């Protein structure tokens, strides 16, 4: 399933083509086989409290959210060979680098997921 993710608090669009990885196999594969991520595209890992970028070929932005889809933490420009955690999160959205700044997303913001 593909979602449009809107930041309701800021009235901005976080992504228009966010795929869901809600199985162990899909979460393990993640974005590892991709050579890049187009603007507006991303991957929503459910459930997930942390990610790694080992073997990735590009930087990503991360938005950690709780069960109510409220932003708990944002991490910008995560380069390959890094780890990131947010133990209070239920899931994380991996986005193209720069998406967090473009959408003005901050901790505390409310997100809305709509099937695309």
C-alpha positions in Angstrom: 0.0 0.0 0.0 1.2 3.5 -0.8 0.3 6.6 1.3 0.3 10.4 1.1 1.7 11.7 4.4 0.6 15.2 5.4 1.9 17.2 8.3 -1.4 18.5 9.7 0.2 20.9 12.1 2.2 22.7 9.5 -0.2 22.1 6.6 2.6 20.7 4.4 3.2 17.5 2.5 5.8 15.1 3.8 5.6 12.6 1.0 3.2 11.6 -1.8 4.4 8.0 -2.4 5.2 6.4 1.0 5.3 2.6 0.8 4.8 0.5 3.9 7.2 -2.2 5.2 5.1 -4.0 7.9 6.6 -7.5 7.7 9.9 -8.6 9.0 11.2 -9.4 5.5 10.1 -6.0 4.1 11.7 -4.1 7.1 15.0 -6.1 6.7 15.2 -5.2 3.0 14.2 -1.6 3.5 15.9 0.7 1.0 19.1 -1.3 0.8 18.8 -2.3 -2.8 17.9 1.2 -4.1 20.5 3.6 -5.5 18.4 6.7 -4.5 15.1 8.0 -3.4 13.0 10.4 -5.4 11.6 13.5 -3.8 8.2 12.7 -2.2 8.9 9.0 -2.0 9.7 7.1 1.2 9.3 4.0 3.3 7.2 3.6 6.5 8.7 0.9 8.7 6.0 -0.4 11.1 6.8 -1.3 13.9 10.3 0.2 14.3 12.2 2.1 16.9 15.6 2.3 15.1 17.3 1.9 11.8 20.7 1.5 10.3 22.1 2.7 7.0 24.7 0.0 6.6 25.3 -0.7 2.9 23.0 2.1 1.8 24.2 4.3 -1.1 22.6 7.6 -0.2 21.6 9.8 2.8 18.0 9.9 4.1 15.8 11.9 6.5 14.0 10.1 9.3 10.7 10.9 11.0 10.0 8.8 14.1 6.3 8.7 15.1 4.2 7.2 17.9 1.0 5.1 17.6 -1.1 8.3 17.3 1.1 9.4 14.3 2.6 12.3 16.3 6.2 13.1 15.5 8.6 12.1 18.3 11.9 12.8 16.6 13.4 14.0 13.3 16.9 13.2 12.0 18.2 14.9 9.0 20.8 13.8 6.4 21.5 10.3 7.9 24.5 9.1 5.8 25.5 5.5 5.0 27.0 3.5 7.9 25.0 5.1 10.7 22.6 4.0 13.4 19.5 6.0 14.7 17.1 5.2 17.5 14.0 6.6 19.2 12.8 4.3 21.9 9.5 6.2 22.3 8.6 5.7 18.7 6.3 3.1 17.3 7.4 3.5 13.6 9.7 5.5 11.4 9.4 7.1 8.0 12.5 7.1 5.8 12.5 10.0 3.3 14.7 11.6 0.7 17.3 13.8 2.3 15.8 17.3 2.7 12.2 16.3 3.1 12.1 17.2 6.8 13.3 20.7 6.1 11.0 21.2 3.1 7.9 20.1 5.1 9.1 22.1 8.2 8.4 18.9 10.3 9.3 19.1 14.0 8.7 16.9 17.1 5.2 17.3 18.3 3.6 17.7 14.8 0.6 15.6 13.9 0.8 13.5 10.7 -2.1 12.2 8.6 -1.8 9.1 6.4 -4.1 8.8 3.4 -4.1 5.9 0.9 -2.7 7.2 -2.4 
